[in-house]
Amino acid sequence: MEDRRLETHPDLMDPEWRKQAEREARIGAKKDRKRIPKPRSRRRFRMSRRGRVLTLFLVVTVVVLGAGAVVMQQLRGRDAGSGQPPRAAPVAIGVDLARPYERTPAANWREGIAGITMPRGEPVGDFTAQEVEAGFRTVTQAIAAARLGTPVLRAGDGSELLALLTPNERARLEPTLTGPVTIEKGNFLTLIGPKGLLPVTPRMTGFLTVKAGRTGELIIHASYTTAYAFDALPSEARTPADIVPFVRDEQDYVIRKAPPFDKADAGLDFGDGAAYRTRMACDAAKAGILAPQYADKDRPVAVGMPVAVDEVATYDPTKPLPSLETCK
């Protein structure tokens, strides 16, 4: 009877065949292990996510650029269709009316009379230290009344300055300082024309010096420059120089005591003086009015100062007063 059990099969009983079969089985097992996929490492997973993000970014960029190109093409087509040249980008004005003194020599000056310094009060001639200090206060009040006072800047009213003068000097100057606008009145007061000032305080720089005069006289010299900021429309001014004129003053003030002077001559009086104005409208200046240089319609905007003028020295009270006329 034939033996059909697997373990008694003739091939399995052959030693050589069994060795060959075991060898092929081992080779097959190794091949199967190589085909098993290995799990991806964490690092390879992160790199894959970055790749997806980069791909998304590139896709979005291409879409945006494409949309921008379409819009630009439509705008060009619209301009071309209308027969008009492509619209240029608006040019920003170079004047900041909220900070009008920026980019001018007055940028770091102090506001108002605080810009004028004075020496410490000491005895001078017939005047005590206290009288000299009182003289400084009177002179700074006169400067403020002439160059900074609300009545003078708004209405050309010189009453504040008149009140500080001796009775005789007041009587002499009252017709001029309270009358209509003239060049003589403009020599004593800052007269503002139709082009109004911005709501900012004028800026000043300067100093006072003192010396003895005749018996009973004290001479206080004021060297100072005042900058004014005028209002303007965007079409009227391109640089701060168009809206900020400067007034340079060299003025002697004489203070007299009574006695030896009588009461009509005791107090504050004007001595020698000179002034120089720059960056203003020449047409207005010839009438005694201070106006920004853009107010001259027949004058190019921002023409600046004459080439021969040292602008820094012009505004510096420690330098000699310029003699070159800026309006011809």
C-alpha positions in Angstrom: 0.0 0.0 0.0 1.4 3.4 -1.0 2.4 5.7 1.8 0.8 9.1 1.2 2.0 10.9 4.4 3.9 14.2 3.6 6.8 13.4 5.9 7.4 10.1 4.1 7.3 11.6 0.6 10.4 10.5 -1.4 11.5 14.0 -2.2 11.5 14.9 1.5 13.5 11.8 2.3 16.3 13.0 -0.2 19.0 14.8 1.8 20.1 16.9 -1.1 16.7 18.0 -2.1 15.9 19.0 1.5 19.1 21.2 1.7 18.1 23.0 -1.6 14.6 23.6 -0.4 15.8 25.0 2.9 18.2 27.3 1.1 15.5 28.6 -1.2 13.2 29.2 1.7 15.7 31.3 3.5 16.3 33.4 0.4 12.6 33.9 0.0 12.2 35.0 3.6 14.9 37.7 3.1 13.2 39.0 0.0 9.9 39.3 1.8 11.5 41.3 4.7 13.0 43.8 2.2 9.6 44.4 0.7 8.1 45.4 4.0 7.9 49.3 4.1 9.8 51.0 6.9 7.9 53.6 9.0 8.8 57.2 8.1 10.9 59.0 10.6 9.6 62.2 12.4 12.2 64.4 10.6 11.0 63.1 7.1 7.4 64.0 8.1 8.4 67.6 9.1 10.3 68.1 5.9 7.3 66.9 3.9 5.0 69.5 5.7 7.4 72.3 4.9 7.4 71.3 1.4 3.6 71.5 1.2 3.7 75.0 2.9 6.3 76.2 0.4 4.3 74.8 -2.5 1.1 76.6 -1.2 3.1 79.9 -0.8 4.3 79.7 -4.4 0.9 79.0 -5.7 -0.6 82.0 -3.8 2.2 84.3 -5.0 1.6 83.3 -8.6 -2.1 84.0 -8.2 -1.6 87.4 -6.6 1.0 88.5 -9.2 -1.3 87.3 -12.0 -4.2 89.3 -10.6 -2.0 92.4 -10.2 -0.9 92.1 -13.8 -4.5 91.9 -14.9 -5.5 95.0 -12.9 -2.5 97.0 -14.3 -3.4 95.9 -17.8 -7.0 97.0 -17.3 -5.8 100.4 -15.9 -3.5 100.9 -18.8 -6.2 100.0 -21.2 -8.6 102.4 -19.5 -6.1 105.3 -19.8 -5.2 104.4 -23.3 -8.9 104.2 -24.2 -9.6 107.7 -22.7 -6.7 109.2 -24.7 -5.1 110.4 -21.5 -1.6 109.6 -20.3 -1.2 107.2 -17.4 -1.9 108.9 -14.1 1.2 109.8 -12.1 1.5 109.1 -8.3 0.7 112.2 -6.2 3.7 114.1 -4.9 3.6 114.8 -1.2 4.0 118.4 -0.2 7.2 119.3 1.6 5.6 121.5 4.3 4.2 120.2 7.5 1.9 122.9 8.8 1.7 121.1 12.2 5.5 121.5 12.5 6.3 124.5 10.3 9.7 125.3 11.8 11.2 121.9 10.9 14.0 122.1 8.4 14.5 125.8 9.0 17.1 127.7 11.1 14.4 128.2 13.8 13.9 124.5 14.3 15.7 124.5 17.7 14.9 128.0 18.8 12.7 128.6 21.8 9.2 129.9 21.7 8.6 133.6 22.1 10.6 135.8 24.4 12.1 132.8 26.1 14.5 132.6 23.2 16.2 135.9 24.3 18.8 135.5 27.0 20.1 138.2 29.3 23.0 138.6 31.7 22.7 138.6 35.4 21.7 142.0 36.9 24.7 143.9 38.2 25.3 147.5 39.0 26.0 149.6 35.9 26.8 153.3 36.1 24.1 155.1 38.1 21.8 152.0 38.2 21.7 149.4 40.9 21.6 145.6 40.1 17.8 145.7 40.9 17.3 148.6 38.5 19.3 146.9 35.8 17.1 143.7 36.2 14.0 145.9 36.0 15.4 147.4 32.8 15.8 144.0 31.3 12.2 143.2 32.1 11.0 146.4 30.5 12.9 145.8 27.4 11.7 142.2 26.9 8.2 143.5 27.4 8.7 146.1 24.7 10.1 143.4 22.3 7.2 141.1 23.0 4.7 144.0 22.4 6.3 144.9 19.1 7.0 141.4 17.7 4.8 138.9 19.5 1.8 140.7 21.0 -1.7 139.6 20.0 -3.0 143.1 19.3 -0.1 143.9 17.0 -0.1 140.6 15.1 -3.9 140.5 14.7 -4.8 144.1 14.2 -1.5 146.1 13.9 -2.4 147.8 17.1 0.7 149.3 18.8 -1.0 150.4 22.1 0.9 147.8 24.1 4.2 149.2 23.0 3.1 152.8 23.5 2.2 152.1 27.2 5.8 151.2 28.0 7.3 154.4 26.6 8.1 157.7 28.3 5.3 160.3 28.0 7.2 162.4 25.5 8.1 159.4 23.3 4.5 158.1 23.5 3.1 161.4 22.3 5.6 161.5 19.4 4.9 157.9 18.2 1.2 157.5 18.9 0.0 158.8 15.5 2.4 156.3 13.8 1.8 153.3 16.0 -2.0 153.6 16.1 -2.5 154.9 12.5 -2.8 153.1 9.2 -0.2 150.7 7.9 3.0 152.5 6.7 6.6 151.6 6.2 7.5 153.7 9.3 4.9 151.8 11.4 6.4 148.5 10.1 9.8 149.6 11.4 8.4 149.5 15.0 5.9 146.7 14.8 5.5 143.4 13.0 2.5 144.0 10.8 0.8 140.9 9.4 -1.1 141.1 6.1 -4.0 139.0 4.7 -1.9 135.9 4.8 -2.5 134.9 8.4 -0.2 133.2 10.8 -0.5 129.5 11.9 -1.7 129.0 15.5 1.9 128.5 16.7 4.1 130.9 18.7 6.8 132.7 16.8 10.3 131.5 17.7 13.2 133.7 18.7 16.9 133.6 19.4 19.0 136.4 20.7 20.4 138.2 23.8 20.6 141.5 25.7 23.7 143.4 26.6 23.9 146.5 28.8 26.2 149.5 29.2 26.0 152.9 30.9 24.9 156.0 28.9 24.9 159.6 30.0 24.3 160.4 33.7 21.0 158.8 34.6 20.9 156.7 31.5 21.1 152.9 30.9 21.5 151.6 27.4 20.3 148.0 26.8 21.1 146.6 23.4 18.9 143.8 22.0 20.2 141.5 19.2 17.6 139.0 18.2 15.9 137.2 15.3 12.2 136.3 15.1 10.7 133.6 12.9 7.1 133.6 11.9 5.1 130.7 10.5 2.4 131.5 8.0 -0.6 129.4 6.9 -0.7 128.2 3.3 -2.5 126.0 0.9 -0.8 122.9 -0.5 -0.5 124.6 -3.8 1.1 127.7 -2.4 4.2 126.3 -0.6 6.6 123.6 -1.4 9.3 124.0 1.3 9.3 125.5 4.8 11.2 128.5 3.4 8.0 129.5 1.6 6.1 130.0 4.8 8.7 131.1 7.4 10.1 134.6 7.0 12.7 136.0 9.5 13.1 139.4 11.1 16.5 140.3 12.4 16.7 143.3 14.8 19.6 145.3 16.3 18.0 147.8 18.7 19.1 150.1 21.5 16.7 150.9 24.3 17.4 153.8 26.6 16.1 153.9 30.1 16.3 157.2 32.0 15.9 158.0 35.6 14.2 161.0 37.2 16.1 162.9 38.4 18.2 164.0 36.6 15.6 163.7 33.8 12.1 165.2 34.3 9.1 162.9 34.5 8.1 163.4 30.8 11.4 161.9 29.7 11.8 159.3 32.4 11.3 155.7 31.4 11.8 153.7 28.2 12.9 155.4 24.9 14.2 154.2 21.6 17.8 154.6 20.6 19.6 153.6 17.4 18.3 150.5 15.6 18.4 148.6 12.4 16.5 145.6 11.0 16.9 143.0 8.3 14.1 140.8 6.8 14.5 137.6 4.7 12.3 135.0 3.1 9.4 137.4 2.9 7.2 138.7 0.1 8.9 141.8 -1.3 5.7 143.4 -2.5 4.3 143.3 1.0 7.6 144.4 2.6 7.6 147.6 0.5 4.3 148.5 2.2 5.6 147.7 5.7 3.9 144.4 5.9 5.4 141.0 6.7 4.2 138.2 4.5 5.6 134.8 3.4 7.5 134.8 0.2 5.0 132.6 -1.6 2.6 135.7 -1.5 4.6 137.2 -4.4 2.7 135.7 -7.3 5.3 136.9 -9.8 8.2 135.4 -7.9 9.2 131.7 -8.2 8.3 129.5 -5.2 11.2 128.8 -2.9 13.7 131.0 -4.6 15.7 131.1 -1.4 18.1 133.8 -0.5 20.6 135.7 -2.6 23.6 133.4 -3.4 26.0 135.9 -1.9 24.2 135.7 1.5 25.4 133.4 4.2 22.0 132.3 5.6 23.4 130.9 8.9 25.2 134.2 9.6 22.1 136.2 8.6 20.0 134.7 11.4 22.8 134.6 14.0 22.5 137.6 16.4 26.3 137.3 17.2 27.2 138.1 13.6 27.1 141.5 11.9 23.8 142.6 10.5 23.8 141.9 6.7 23.7 144.9 4.4 22.7 143.1 1.2 19.1 143.9 0.2 16.9 140.8 -0.4 14.2 142.7 -2.3 15.1 144.7 -5.3 
